[in-house]
Amino acid sequence: MKRIVARNKRVEVIEEAMPSIETKPSYVLIKTLYSVISPGTELTILSNSEDKPVHLGYSAVGEVVECGEEITSMKKGDLVACYGAPYVHHDEYLLVPKTLCASVPETVDPKEAALGGLGAIAIHALRIAGLQFGETAVIVGLGVLGQMIAQIAYAAAYNIIAYDLQESRVEMMQQENIKAYRSVDEMEHAIQAETDGRGADAVLLCTGGKHSPLTHECLKWIRVKGKAVIVGDIEPDFPRSLMFAKEAQLLISRAGGPGRYDAVYEREAIDYPYEYVRWTEGRNIQEYIRLVHERRINVQPFISKVIEADHAPGEFEKLLDKNSTTLTALIRY
């Protein structure tokens, strides 16, 4: 099967044996239809890669080829979205624990479903923010993840104010009737006007860059006892004086939700009890699929670029060189 890896800061397509489900009773073998490039995460992996091949990718959709003997909720031929390394990569075939899969209705475009991992991350970030109906959230950074967070938050009837330097990304938000700005001054004016000068309830930082000036500025935008939520790859360098003045809360959103990086939940495919952990990473994937199915959010602008697996190295070069204007790209197998 084809596998896309990073090695020595370059992307390669290699051939490897197809995974076997023989000793995996709680796993699903999937023939991948599409996987999604997540520029922020994958370009970092690519930039740090050395001589040993490193897997890329973590969000995909495909058709069930075979189910482990303990699987009852899925069957051969079903379409499923799946998420989470080291089980989901840019591979032609995937062997995925049942806890990391979600069934996809026929009415959902498989390309939309391929974004399920990103959807879970976006949903979990909003859950970490702990917002209530009608509260104001500022979304800073409108890459694919920031765009998705803003749309989901808007669908949940939060008051959303978004910001990015790139005009095209701001325009994408405005087309979804979300208030978005390129100018910090305009954004700050909107925050003051929308909150009667009290400040936003939360700021979600979806940008990259280890030492961003926004970690200082965002504390000026929140209300007393407001929240700063780190979603992107930002070093949490927050001045104590500003945090003290606002008695601000600093929160970090980790991946797609409870269960991530837990070997019992993922590798052993043992789900958390529904009544005690309502929203696991798997259930967050399901919720993303529901939002797409019911047309609560519009992810069509994110899936405008589809490339064949053999062309992946060239697409990664464009992303690395900042020559691509697309938020992401889908890889077709």
C-alpha positions as a Markdown table, in Angstrom:
| # | Residue | x | y | z |
|---|---|---|---|---|
| 1 | Met | 0.0 | 0.0 | 0.0 |
| 2 | Lys | 1.0 | 3.6 | -0.4 |
| 3 | Arg | 2.2 | 5.6 | 2.6 |
| 4 | Ile | 3.2 | 9.2 | 2.7 |
| 5 | Val | 6.1 | 10.0 | 5.1 |
| 6 | Ala | 8.5 | 12.8 | 6.0 |
| 7 | Arg | 12.2 | 12.2 | 5.9 |
| 8 | Asn | 15.1 | 14.7 | 5.9 |
| 9 | Lys | 12.6 | 17.6 | 5.5 |
| 10 | Arg | 11.1 | 16.1 | 2.4 |
| 11 | Val | 7.9 | 14.2 | 1.7 |
| 12 | Glu | 8.1 | 10.8 | 0.1 |
| 13 | Val | 5.5 | 8.2 | -1.1 |
| 14 | Ile | 6.7 | 4.7 | -0.1 |
| 15 | Glu | 5.2 | 1.2 | -0.4 |
| 16 | Glu | 4.5 | -0.9 | 2.7 |
| 17 | Ala | 2.6 | -4.0 | 3.6 |
| 18 | Met | -1.2 | -3.6 | 4.3 |
| 19 | Pro | -2.0 | -3.8 | 8.0 |
| 20 | Ser | -3.7 | -7.0 | 9.3 |
| 21 | Ile | -6.8 | -7.1 | 11.5 |
| 22 | Glu | -6.2 | -10.7 | 12.5 |
| 23 | Thr | -5.3 | -10.1 | 16.2 |
| 24 | Lys | -7.3 | -6.8 | 16.5 |
| 25 | Pro | -10.9 | -7.8 | 17.6 |
| 26 | Ser | -11.9 | -4.1 | 18.4 |
| 27 | Tyr | -10.4 | -2.6 | 15.3 |
| 28 | Val | -11.7 | -1.7 | 11.8 |
| 29 | Leu | -9.7 | -2.1 | 8.6 |
| 30 | Ile | -10.4 | 0.8 | 6.3 |
| 31 | Lys | -9.6 | 1.5 | 2.6 |
| 32 | Thr | -8.9 | 5.2 | 2.7 |
| 33 | Leu | -10.8 | 7.4 | 0.3 |
| 34 | Tyr | -9.4 | 10.8 | 1.4 |
| 35 | Ser | -7.0 | 12.1 | 4.1 |
| 36 | Val | -6.6 | 15.7 | 5.0 |
| 37 | Ile | -3.4 | 17.7 | 5.3 |
| 38 | Ser | -3.2 | 19.7 | 8.5 |
| 39 | Pro | -0.7 | 22.4 | 7.7 |
| 40 | Gly | 0.1 | 23.6 | 11.2 |
| 41 | Thr | 0.9 | 20.2 | 12.7 |
| 42 | Glu | 2.4 | 18.4 | 9.6 |
| 43 | Leu | 4.7 | 21.2 | 8.5 |
| 44 | Thr | 6.2 | 21.2 | 11.9 |
| 45 | Ile | 6.8 | 17.5 | 11.7 |
| 46 | Leu | 8.2 | 17.9 | 8.2 |
| 47 | Ser | 10.6 | 20.7 | 9.3 |
| 48 | Asn | 11.9 | 18.6 | 12.2 |
| 49 | Ser | 12.2 | 15.3 | 10.3 |
| 50 | Glu | 15.6 | 13.5 | 10.0 |
| 51 | Asp | 16.8 | 10.4 | 8.3 |
| 52 | Lys | 14.2 | 8.1 | 9.8 |
| 53 | Pro | 10.7 | 8.1 | 8.0 |
| 54 | Val | 8.0 | 9.8 | 10.1 |
| 55 | His | 4.3 | 9.3 | 9.5 |
| 56 | Leu | 2.1 | 12.3 | 8.5 |
| 57 | Gly | -1.6 | 12.9 | 8.8 |
| 58 | Tyr | -4.3 | 12.1 | 11.4 |
| 59 | Ser | -7.7 | 12.7 | 9.8 |
| 60 | Ala | -9.3 | 10.6 | 7.1 |
| 61 | Val | -12.4 | 8.9 | 5.7 |
| 62 | Gly | -12.7 | 5.5 | 4.1 |
| 63 | Glu | -14.7 | 2.4 | 3.4 |
| 64 | Val | -14.8 | -0.5 | 5.9 |
| 65 | Val | -13.0 | -3.5 | 4.4 |
| 66 | Glu | -13.2 | -5.8 | 7.4 |
| 67 | Cys | -14.3 | -5.6 | 11.1 |
| 68 | Gly | -12.8 | -7.2 | 14.1 |
| 69 | Glu | -15.0 | -9.9 | 15.8 |
| 70 | Glu | -16.0 | -7.5 | 18.6 |
| 71 | Ile | -17.4 | -4.8 | 16.2 |
| 72 | Thr | -21.2 | -4.6 | 16.1 |
| 73 | Ser | -21.8 | -1.0 | 15.1 |
| 74 | Met | -20.1 | -1.1 | 11.7 |
| 75 | Lys | -20.0 | -3.5 | 8.8 |
| 76 | Lys | -18.1 | -4.1 | 5.6 |
| 77 | Gly | -18.9 | -1.4 | 3.0 |
| 78 | Asp | -19.8 | 1.3 | 5.6 |
| 79 | Leu | -18.3 | 4.8 | 5.2 |
| 80 | Val | -16.4 | 5.9 | 8.4 |
| 81 | Ala | -14.5 | 9.0 | 9.4 |
| 82 | Cys | -11.5 | 8.3 | 11.6 |
| 83 | Tyr | -9.0 | 10.4 | 13.6 |
| 84 | Gly | -5.8 | 10.1 | 15.5 |
| 85 | Ala | -2.2 | 9.1 | 15.0 |
| 86 | Pro | -0.6 | 6.6 | 15.2 |
| 87 | Tyr | -3.7 | 4.8 | 13.8 |
| 88 | Val | -4.7 | 7.4 | 11.1 |
| 89 | His | -2.1 | 8.7 | 8.7 |
| 90 | His | -1.8 | 9.4 | 5.0 |
| 91 | Asp | -2.0 | 5.7 | 4.2 |
| 92 | Glu | -3.9 | 3.8 | 1.6 |
| 93 | Tyr | -5.2 | 1.4 | 4.3 |
| 94 | Leu | -5.8 | 2.1 | 8.0 |
| 95 | Leu | -6.3 | -0.1 | 11.0 |
| 96 | Val | -8.2 | 2.0 | 13.5 |
| 97 | Pro | -9.7 | 1.3 | 17.0 |
| 98 | Lys | -13.5 | 1.5 | 17.0 |
| 99 | Thr | -13.3 | 4.3 | 19.6 |
| 100 | Leu | -11.7 | 6.6 | 16.9 |
| 101 | Cys | -14.3 | 6.0 | 14.2 |
| 102 | Ala | -17.6 | 7.5 | 13.4 |
| 103 | Ser | -20.2 | 6.3 | 10.8 |
| 104 | Val | -20.9 | 8.7 | 7.9 |
| 105 | Pro | -24.4 | 9.1 | 6.5 |
| 106 | Glu | -24.9 | 8.8 | 2.7 |
| 107 | Thr | -26.0 | 12.5 | 2.6 |
| 108 | Val | -22.5 | 13.6 | 3.8 |
| 109 | Asp | -19.8 | 14.1 | 1.1 |
| 110 | Pro | -16.9 | 11.8 | 2.0 |
| 111 | Lys | -14.5 | 14.8 | 1.5 |
| 112 | Glu | -16.4 | 16.7 | 4.2 |
| 113 | Ala | -16.2 | 13.6 | 6.5 |
| 114 | Ala | -12.4 | 13.5 | 6.0 |
| 115 | Leu | -12.2 | 16.6 | 8.1 |
| 116 | Gly | -13.6 | 14.8 | 11.1 |
| 117 | Gly | -10.3 | 14.9 | 13.0 |
| 118 | Leu | -10.1 | 18.7 | 12.6 |
| 119 | Gly | -13.8 | 18.9 | 13.5 |
| 120 | Ala | -13.2 | 17.0 | 16.8 |
| 121 | Ile | -10.3 | 19.3 | 17.7 |
| 122 | Ala | -12.4 | 22.4 | 17.0 |
| 123 | Ile | -15.3 | 21.1 | 19.0 |
| 124 | His | -13.0 | 20.2 | 22.0 |
| 125 | Ala | -11.5 | 23.7 | 22.0 |
| 126 | Leu | -14.9 | 25.2 | 22.4 |
| 127 | Arg | -15.8 | 22.7 | 25.2 |
| 128 | Ile | -12.5 | 23.7 | 27.0 |
| 129 | Ala | -13.6 | 27.4 | 26.7 |
| 130 | Gly | -16.7 | 26.5 | 28.6 |
| 131 | Leu | -18.8 | 29.2 | 27.0 |
| 132 | Gln | -22.5 | 29.6 | 27.6 |
| 133 | Phe | -25.3 | 30.6 | 25.2 |
| 134 | Gly | -24.9 | 34.2 | 24.1 |
| 135 | Glu | -21.4 | 34.8 | 25.4 |
| 136 | Thr | -18.7 | 36.5 | 23.3 |
| 137 | Ala | -15.7 | 34.7 | 21.9 |
| 138 | Val | -12.9 | 36.1 | 19.9 |
| 139 | Ile | -11.2 | 33.7 | 17.4 |
| 140 | Val | -7.7 | 34.8 | 16.6 |
| 141 | Gly | -6.1 | 33.0 | 13.5 |
| 142 | Leu | -8.4 | 31.9 | 10.7 |
| 143 | Gly | -6.6 | 28.9 | 9.3 |
| 144 | Val | -8.7 | 25.8 | 8.7 |
| 145 | Leu | -9.0 | 25.1 | 12.5 |
| 146 | Gly | -9.9 | 28.7 | 13.4 |
| 147 | Gln | -12.4 | 28.9 | 10.6 |
| 148 | Met | -14.0 | 25.7 | 11.8 |
| 149 | Ile | -14.1 | 26.8 | 15.4 |
| 150 | Ala | -15.7 | 30.1 | 14.4 |
| 151 | Gln | -18.4 | 28.4 | 12.4 |
| 152 | Ile | -19.2 | 25.8 | 15.1 |
| 153 | Ala | -19.3 | 28.6 | 17.7 |
| 154 | Tyr | -21.6 | 30.7 | 15.5 |
| 155 | Ala | -23.9 | 27.7 | 15.0 |
| 156 | Ala | -24.1 | 27.3 | 18.8 |
| 157 | Ala | -25.3 | 31.0 | 19.0 |
| 158 | Tyr | -22.2 | 32.4 | 20.6 |
| 159 | Asn | -21.4 | 36.0 | 19.7 |
| 160 | Ile | -18.3 | 35.6 | 17.5 |
| 161 | Ile | -15.6 | 38.1 | 16.6 |
| 162 | Ala | -12.8 | 36.8 | 14.4 |
| 163 | Tyr | -9.4 | 38.2 | 13.4 |
| 164 | Asp | -6.7 | 37.3 | 10.8 |
| 165 | Leu | -4.1 | 39.2 | 8.8 |
| 166 | Gln | -5.0 | 37.6 | 5.5 |
| 167 | Glu | -7.8 | 39.2 | 3.6 |
| 168 | Ser | -9.0 | 36.0 | 1.9 |
| 169 | Arg | -9.5 | 34.3 | 5.3 |
| 170 | Val | -11.4 | 37.2 | 6.7 |
| 171 | Glu | -13.6 | 37.3 | 3.6 |
| 172 | Met | -14.4 | 33.5 | 4.1 |
| 173 | Met | -15.7 | 34.3 | 7.5 |
| 174 | Gln | -17.7 | 37.3 | 6.4 |
| 175 | Gln | -19.4 | 35.1 | 3.7 |
| 176 | Glu | -20.6 | 32.9 | 6.6 |
| 177 | Asn | -22.1 | 36.1 | 8.3 |
| 178 | Ile | -19.5 | 36.0 | 11.0 |
| 179 | Lys | -17.9 | 39.4 | 12.0 |
| 180 | Ala | -14.2 | 39.2 | 11.0 |
| 181 | Tyr | -11.5 | 41.8 | 10.8 |
| 182 | Arg | -7.9 | 42.3 | 9.5 |
| 183 | Ser | -7.3 | 45.3 | 11.6 |
| 184 | Val | -6.6 | 44.9 | 15.4 |
| 185 | Asp | -8.1 | 48.4 | 16.0 |
| 186 | Glu | -11.3 | 47.4 | 14.2 |
| 187 | Met | -11.5 | 44.2 | 16.1 |
| 188 | Glu | -11.0 | 45.9 | 19.4 |
| 189 | His | -13.7 | 48.4 | 18.6 |
| 190 | Ala | -16.1 | 45.6 | 17.8 |
| 191 | Ile | -15.3 | 43.9 | 21.1 |
| 192 | Gln | -16.0 | 47.1 | 23.0 |
| 193 | Ala | -19.2 | 47.7 | 21.1 |
| 194 | Glu | -20.5 | 44.1 | 21.4 |
| 195 | Thr | -19.7 | 43.8 | 25.1 |
| 196 | Asp | -20.6 | 47.3 | 26.4 |
| 197 | Gly | -16.9 | 47.8 | 27.1 |
| 198 | Arg | -16.7 | 44.8 | 29.5 |
| 199 | Gly | -14.5 | 42.6 | 27.2 |
| 200 | Ala | -15.0 | 39.2 | 25.6 |
| 201 | Asp | -15.8 | 36.1 | 27.7 |
| 202 | Ala | -13.0 | 34.2 | 26.0 |
| 203 | Val | -10.3 | 34.5 | 23.4 |
| 204 | Leu | -9.3 | 31.3 | 21.4 |
| 205 | Leu | -5.7 | 31.6 | 20.1 |
| 206 | Cys | -5.6 | 29.5 | 16.9 |
| 207 | Thr | -2.4 | 31.0 | 15.5 |
| 208 | Gly | 1.1 | 29.5 | 15.3 |
| 209 | Gly | 4.4 | 31.0 | 16.4 |
| 210 | Lys | 6.2 | 30.1 | 19.6 |
| 211 | His | 6.4 | 33.7 | 20.9 |
| 212 | Ser | 3.4 | 35.6 | 19.6 |
| 213 | Pro | 2.6 | 39.2 | 20.7 |
| 214 | Leu | -1.0 | 38.2 | 20.8 |
| 215 | Thr | -0.5 | 36.3 | 24.1 |
| 216 | His | 0.0 | 39.7 | 25.7 |
| 217 | Glu | -2.6 | 41.6 | 23.7 |
| 218 | Cys | -5.4 | 39.0 | 24.1 |
| 219 | Leu | -5.6 | 39.7 | 27.9 |
| 220 | Lys | -6.6 | 43.2 | 27.1 |
| 221 | Trp | -9.6 | 41.9 | 25.1 |
| 222 | Ile | -11.2 | 39.7 | 27.7 |
| 223 | Arg | -13.4 | 40.7 | 30.6 |
| 224 | Val | -12.5 | 40.4 | 34.3 |
| 225 | Lys | -12.4 | 36.6 | 35.0 |
| 226 | Gly | -12.3 | 36.0 | 31.2 |
| 227 | Lys | -10.5 | 33.1 | 29.5 |
| 228 | Ala | -7.6 | 32.7 | 27.1 |
| 229 | Val | -7.6 | 29.4 | 25.4 |
| 230 | Ile | -4.5 | 28.2 | 23.6 |
| 231 | Val | -5.4 | 26.0 | 20.6 |
| 232 | Gly | -2.5 | 26.7 | 18.2 |
| 233 | Asp | 1.2 | 26.0 | 18.8 |
| 234 | Ile | 1.9 | 29.1 | 21.0 |
| 235 | Glu | 4.2 | 29.3 | 23.9 |
| 236 | Pro | 2.1 | 30.4 | 27.0 |
| 237 | Asp | 4.0 | 33.6 | 27.7 |
| 238 | Phe | 1.4 | 35.6 | 29.6 |
| 239 | Pro | 2.4 | 38.6 | 31.8 |
| 240 | Arg | 1.4 | 38.1 | 35.4 |
| 241 | Ser | 0.4 | 41.7 | 35.8 |
| 242 | Leu | -2.3 | 41.5 | 33.1 |
| 243 | Met | -3.5 | 38.1 | 34.3 |
| 244 | Phe | -3.7 | 39.4 | 37.9 |
| 245 | Ala | -5.6 | 42.5 | 36.9 |
| 246 | Lys | -8.2 | 40.5 | 35.1 |
| 247 | Glu | -8.0 | 37.4 | 37.3 |
| 248 | Ala | -7.8 | 35.7 | 33.9 |
| 249 | Gln | -8.0 | 32.0 | 33.3 |
| 250 | Leu | -5.4 | 30.3 | 31.0 |
| 251 | Leu | -6.6 | 27.1 | 29.4 |
| 252 | Ile | -5.0 | 24.8 | 26.9 |
| 253 | Ser | -7.0 | 22.6 | 24.5 |
| 254 | Arg | -5.3 | 19.3 | 23.7 |
| 255 | Ala | -6.3 | 17.6 | 20.5 |
| 256 | Gly | -9.8 | 16.1 | 20.0 |
| 257 | Gly | -11.0 | 15.4 | 23.5 |
| 258 | Pro | -10.9 | 13.0 | 26.4 |
| 259 | Gly | -9.3 | 9.7 | 25.4 |
| 260 | Arg | -6.5 | 11.2 | 23.3 |
| 261 | Tyr | -3.1 | 9.7 | 24.1 |
| 262 | Asp | -4.8 | 7.2 | 26.6 |
| 263 | Ala | -3.6 | 3.7 | 25.6 |
| 264 | Val | -6.7 | 2.1 | 27.2 |
| 265 | Tyr | -9.1 | 4.3 | 25.2 |
| 266 | Glu | -7.2 | 4.2 | 22.0 |
| 267 | Arg | -5.0 | 1.2 | 21.6 |
| 268 | Glu | -7.3 | -1.2 | 23.6 |
| 269 | Ala | -10.4 | 0.5 | 22.2 |
| 270 | Ile | -12.2 | 0.6 | 25.6 |
| 271 | Asp | -14.6 | 3.5 | 25.6 |
| 272 | Tyr | -15.2 | 5.8 | 28.6 |
| 273 | Pro | -18.7 | 5.4 | 30.2 |
| 274 | Tyr | -21.1 | 7.8 | 28.5 |
| 275 | Glu | -22.6 | 9.0 | 31.8 |
| 276 | Tyr | -19.2 | 10.0 | 33.2 |
| 277 | Val | -17.4 | 11.3 | 30.1 |
| 278 | Arg | -20.0 | 12.7 | 27.8 |
| 279 | Trp | -17.7 | 14.0 | 25.1 |
| 280 | Thr | -14.8 | 11.8 | 24.2 |
| 281 | Glu | -12.7 | 12.3 | 21.1 |
| 282 | Gly | -14.8 | 9.7 | 19.3 |
| 283 | Arg | -18.1 | 11.3 | 20.3 |
| 284 | Asn | -16.7 | 14.7 | 19.1 |
| 285 | Ile | -16.0 | 13.2 | 15.7 |
| 286 | Gln | -19.7 | 12.0 | 15.7 |
| 287 | Glu | -20.8 | 15.5 | 16.6 |
| 288 | Tyr | -18.8 | 17.0 | 13.8 |
| 289 | Ile | -20.5 | 14.6 | 11.3 |
| 290 | Arg | -23.9 | 15.6 | 12.7 |
| 291 | Leu | -23.2 | 19.3 | 12.2 |
| 292 | Val | -22.2 | 18.7 | 8.6 |
| 293 | His | -25.1 | 16.3 | 8.0 |
| 294 | Glu | -27.6 | 18.9 | 9.3 |
| 295 | Arg | -25.8 | 21.7 | 7.4 |
| 296 | Arg | -25.2 | 23.7 | 10.6 |
| 297 | Ile | -21.7 | 24.4 | 9.3 |
| 298 | Asn | -20.3 | 24.8 | 5.8 |
| 299 | Val | -16.9 | 23.1 | 5.2 |
| 300 | Gln | -17.2 | 23.1 | 1.4 |
| 301 | Pro | -14.6 | 26.0 | 1.1 |
| 302 | Phe | -12.1 | 23.8 | 2.9 |
| 303 | Ile | -12.2 | 20.9 | 0.4 |
| 304 | Ser | -11.7 | 22.8 | -2.8 |
| 305 | Lys | -8.3 | 21.2 | -3.5 |
| 306 | Val | -7.9 | 17.5 | -4.0 |
| 307 | Ile | -4.6 | 15.9 | -5.1 |
| 308 | Glu | -3.6 | 12.3 | -5.9 |
| 309 | Ala | -1.4 | 10.5 | -3.4 |
| 310 | Asp | 1.5 | 10.4 | -5.8 |
| 311 | His | 1.4 | 14.3 | -6.0 |
| 312 | Ala | 1.5 | 14.8 | -2.2 |
| 313 | Pro | 5.3 | 15.7 | -2.1 |
| 314 | Gly | 4.8 | 18.6 | -4.4 |
| 315 | Glu | 1.8 | 19.9 | -2.4 |
| 316 | Phe | 3.7 | 19.8 | 0.8 |
| 317 | Glu | 6.5 | 21.8 | -0.8 |
| 318 | Lys | 4.0 | 24.5 | -1.8 |
| 319 | Leu | 2.7 | 24.6 | 1.8 |
| 320 | Leu | 6.2 | 24.7 | 3.3 |
| 321 | Asp | 7.2 | 27.5 | 0.9 |
| 322 | Lys | 4.0 | 29.4 | 1.7 |
| 323 | Asn | 3.1 | 29.5 | -2.0 |
| 324 | Ser | -0.3 | 27.8 | -1.5 |
| 325 | Thr | -3.3 | 30.0 | -0.8 |
| 326 | Thr | -5.5 | 27.1 | 0.2 |
| 327 | Leu | -6.2 | 26.4 | 3.9 |
| 328 | Thr | -5.7 | 22.7 | 3.4 |
| 329 | Ala | -5.7 | 20.0 | 0.7 |
| 330 | Leu | -7.2 | 16.5 | 0.5 |
| 331 | Ile | -5.3 | 13.5 | -0.6 |
| 332 | Arg | -7.2 | 11.0 | -2.7 |
| 333 | Tyr | -6.3 | 7.3 | -2.8 |
